Amino acid sequence: MEPSPSTGRKPDGRRARTSRAILDAAATLFFEQGLQRTTIDDIAEAAGVSVGSVYVHFGSKEGLYLALVEHAVALSEEYTAKAPDDPSPLRRVLNLGAAYVEFALSEPIAFRIGSMQMFDPAVSDDLGPIAERIAERIRGTIGRLRADLVEAMDKGEILRTDPDMAMTFLWGSWSGVLALTVREGSLHVNADWVRATLQAGAMVLERGLSVDPPPFQLPERPEGKPPVGGPSDG
């Protein structure tokens, strides 16, 4: 279908395809080069569109970046929403963590975009409300984690501790280990090691917090060398 002669506007399908091409190109470039080193010209060339098209669809590089962050948060929510429900609030905490891990390992570009520093000195003040809306959605997921921790304490399933500190430690631990997957060179940690490490961490956590700790058995050690060039035979 051709653009309307009276308006000259593209059909919605073409607009959506152009927008998607720009988002995909920007995500890859931000992932590989970072926000500062990526230019609008780079994005337009990679997407096969004009520089003007990028501005028409997203207004600025910062607006495009925030659109990508919002998309990354939505993907994260899709994964964590599928975390299996369980009568045990502690199991729900661990299931949520496992779902978040799968998001990060299955959608590495979205994970890195979502984890990048949200604000840059070049971001204009009028983008503040957009960034705050994204932050509010992230707080919603973390708040779900906190609520399950509180319920586990109230039910006597885990030892009572400060729920905010416990929540911060859990979310920070998951995110910190997962961030090693986006490093390069000798500090890179592959997906198998990350899964095994976080499974082991979950077992340690469960035993450490539980009033009646389960038997402890580490997950199977991944093949090959561990990260940061350690010995392969442990």
C-alpha positions as CSV (number, residue, x, y, z in Angstrom):
1,M,0.0,0.0,0.0
2,E,1.4,3.4,-1.0
3,P,1.4,6.5,1.2
4,S,-1.7,8.6,1.0
5,P,-1.4,11.4,-1.6
6,S,-3.2,13.8,0.7
7,T,-0.9,13.2,3.7
8,G,2.2,11.7,2.3
9,R,2.3,9.5,5.5
10,K,3.6,5.9,5.4
11,P,1.2,3.2,6.3
12,D,1.4,2.1,9.9
13,G,3.0,-1.2,8.9
14,R,5.9,0.5,7.3
15,R,6.3,2.9,10.2
16,A,6.4,0.0,12.6
17,R,9.0,-1.8,10.5
18,T,11.2,1.3,10.3
19,S,10.9,1.8,14.0
20,R,11.8,-1.8,14.7
21,A,14.8,-1.6,12.4
22,I,16.1,1.5,14.2
23,L,15.6,-0.1,17.7
24,D,17.4,-3.3,16.6
25,A,20.3,-1.4,15.2
26,A,20.6,0.9,18.2
27,A,20.4,-2.0,20.6
28,T,23.3,-3.8,18.9
29,L,25.4,-0.6,18.7
30,F,24.7,0.5,22.3
31,F,25.6,-3.1,23.3
32,E,28.9,-3.1,21.4
33,Q,30.0,0.5,21.7
34,G,28.1,2.1,24.5
35,L,25.8,5.1,24.5
36,Q,28.5,7.8,24.3
37,R,30.4,6.3,21.4
38,T,27.3,5.6,19.3
39,T,26.1,8.3,17.0
40,I,22.8,8.9,15.2
41,D,24.6,8.5,11.9
42,D,25.9,5.1,13.1
43,I,22.4,4.0,14.0
44,A,20.8,5.2,10.7
45,E,23.5,3.5,8.6
46,A,23.1,0.2,10.5
47,A,19.3,0.4,10.2
48,G,19.3,1.3,6.5
49,V,17.3,4.5,7.1
50,S,18.0,8.2,6.9
51,V,19.2,10.2,9.9
52,G,16.0,12.2,9.7
53,S,13.9,9.0,10.2
54,V,15.7,8.3,13.5
55,Y,14.8,11.8,14.8
56,V,11.2,11.5,13.5
57,H,10.6,8.2,15.3
58,F,12.5,8.9,18.5
59,G,13.4,12.6,18.8
60,S,17.0,12.1,19.9
61,K,19.6,9.5,20.7
62,E,18.6,9.7,24.4
63,G,14.9,9.2,23.5
64,L,15.9,6.1,21.5
65,Y,17.9,4.8,24.4
66,L,15.1,5.2,26.8
67,A,12.7,3.5,24.4
68,L,15.2,0.5,24.4
69,V,15.4,0.5,28.2
70,E,11.6,0.5,28.4
71,H,11.5,-2.5,26.0
72,A,14.2,-4.3,28.0
73,V,12.1,-3.8,31.2
74,A,9.0,-5.1,29.5
75,L,10.9,-8.2,28.4
76,S,12.2,-8.7,32.0
77,E,8.7,-8.4,33.3
78,E,7.5,-11.1,30.8
79,Y,10.1,-13.5,32.1
80,T,9.5,-12.8,35.8
81,A,5.7,-13.0,35.3
82,K,6.2,-16.6,34.2
83,A,8.0,-17.6,37.4
84,P,6.1,-20.6,38.9
85,D,3.8,-19.8,41.8
86,D,4.4,-21.8,44.9
87,P,2.7,-22.0,48.4
88,S,6.1,-21.4,49.9
89,P,7.1,-17.7,49.7
90,L,10.8,-18.7,49.9
91,R,10.4,-20.9,46.8
92,R,8.7,-18.0,45.1
93,V,11.7,-15.8,45.8
94,L,14.0,-18.4,44.3
95,N,11.7,-19.0,41.3
96,L,11.7,-15.2,40.6
97,G,15.5,-15.2,40.7
98,A,15.7,-18.1,38.3
99,A,13.3,-16.4,35.9
100,Y,15.4,-13.2,36.0
101,V,18.5,-15.2,35.3
102,E,16.8,-16.8,32.3
103,F,15.9,-13.4,31.0
104,A,19.5,-12.1,31.3
105,L,20.9,-15.2,29.6
106,S,18.3,-15.5,26.9
107,E,18.1,-11.8,26.1
108,P,21.7,-10.6,26.7
109,I,21.3,-7.3,24.7
110,A,18.1,-6.4,26.5
111,F,19.7,-7.2,29.8
112,R,22.7,-5.0,29.1
113,I,20.6,-2.2,27.8
114,G,18.4,-2.4,30.9
115,S,21.4,-2.5,33.2
116,M,23.3,0.5,31.6
117,Q,23.4,3.7,33.5
118,M,20.0,5.2,32.8
119,F,21.1,8.8,32.8
120,D,23.8,10.5,30.9
121,P,24.8,14.2,31.1
122,A,23.4,14.7,27.6
123,V,19.9,13.5,28.6
124,S,17.6,16.5,28.7
125,D,15.5,17.2,31.8
126,D,12.2,16.6,30.0
127,L,13.1,12.9,29.7
128,G,13.0,12.7,33.5
129,P,9.3,11.5,33.7
130,I,10.0,8.7,31.2
131,A,13.0,7.5,33.1
132,E,11.0,7.6,36.4
133,R,8.2,5.6,34.8
134,I,10.8,2.9,33.9
135,A,12.3,3.0,37.4
136,E,8.8,2.6,38.9
137,R,8.3,-0.6,36.9
138,I,11.6,-2.0,38.1
139,R,10.7,-1.2,41.6
140,G,7.5,-3.1,41.1
141,T,9.4,-6.3,40.4
142,I,11.8,-5.7,43.3
143,G,8.8,-5.0,45.6
144,R,7.3,-8.4,44.7
145,L,10.6,-9.9,45.9
146,R,10.4,-8.0,49.1
147,A,6.8,-9.0,49.8
148,D,7.7,-12.7,49.4
149,L,10.6,-12.3,51.8
150,V,8.4,-10.6,54.4
151,E,5.7,-13.3,54.0
152,A,8.4,-16.0,54.4
153,M,9.5,-14.4,57.7
154,D,5.9,-14.0,58.9
155,K,5.2,-17.6,58.3
156,G,8.3,-18.7,60.1
157,E,9.8,-20.2,57.0
158,I,13.0,-18.2,57.1
159,L,14.9,-16.4,59.9
160,R,13.7,-12.9,60.5
161,T,16.1,-10.3,59.1
162,D,15.8,-6.8,57.6
163,P,13.7,-7.4,54.5
164,D,15.1,-4.3,52.7
165,M,18.7,-5.5,53.3
166,A,17.8,-9.0,52.2
167,M,16.1,-7.7,49.1
168,T,19.0,-5.5,48.2
169,F,21.5,-8.3,48.6
170,L,19.5,-10.7,46.5
171,W,18.8,-8.4,43.6
172,G,22.4,-7.1,43.7
173,S,23.8,-10.6,43.8
174,W,21.8,-11.8,40.8
175,S,22.5,-8.6,38.8
176,G,26.2,-8.6,39.7
177,V,26.9,-12.2,38.7
178,L,24.9,-11.8,35.5
179,A,26.8,-8.6,34.6
180,L,29.9,-10.8,34.3
181,T,28.4,-12.3,31.2
182,V,28.7,-9.0,29.3
183,R,32.4,-8.5,30.2
184,E,35.0,-9.4,27.6
185,G,38.4,-11.2,27.7
186,S,39.6,-13.1,30.7
187,L,36.9,-11.7,33.0
188,H,34.0,-13.0,30.9
189,V,31.9,-15.7,32.5
190,N,29.9,-17.9,30.2
191,A,26.2,-18.8,30.7
192,D,26.9,-22.3,32.1
193,W,29.1,-21.0,34.8
194,V,26.6,-18.2,35.7
195,R,23.7,-20.7,35.9
196,A,25.7,-23.1,38.1
197,T,27.0,-20.3,40.3
198,L,23.6,-18.8,40.9
199,Q,22.1,-22.2,41.5
200,A,24.8,-22.8,44.1
201,G,24.1,-19.4,45.6
202,A,20.4,-20.1,45.9
203,M,21.1,-23.3,47.7
204,V,23.5,-21.6,50.2
205,L,20.9,-18.8,50.6
206,E,18.1,-21.3,51.2
207,R,20.1,-23.2,53.9
208,G,21.3,-20.0,55.5
209,L,17.8,-18.4,55.8
210,S,15.6,-21.4,56.3
211,V,14.4,-22.4,59.8
212,D,14.4,-26.0,58.6
213,P,17.2,-26.1,56.0
214,P,17.0,-28.7,53.2
215,P,19.8,-31.1,52.3
216,F,22.7,-29.3,50.5
217,Q,24.0,-30.5,47.2
218,L,25.9,-28.3,44.8
219,P,24.9,-28.3,41.1
220,E,27.1,-30.2,38.7
221,R,30.3,-28.3,37.9
222,P,30.3,-27.0,34.3
223,E,33.0,-28.3,31.9
224,G,36.0,-26.3,30.9
225,K,37.9,-23.6,32.8
226,P,36.2,-21.5,35.4
227,P,36.1,-17.7,34.9
228,V,39.1,-15.4,35.3
229,G,41.6,-18.0,34.2
230,G,41.4,-20.3,37.3
231,P,42.5,-23.9,37.2
232,S,40.1,-26.3,35.4
233,D,40.5,-29.1,37.9
234,G,39.5,-26.9,41.0
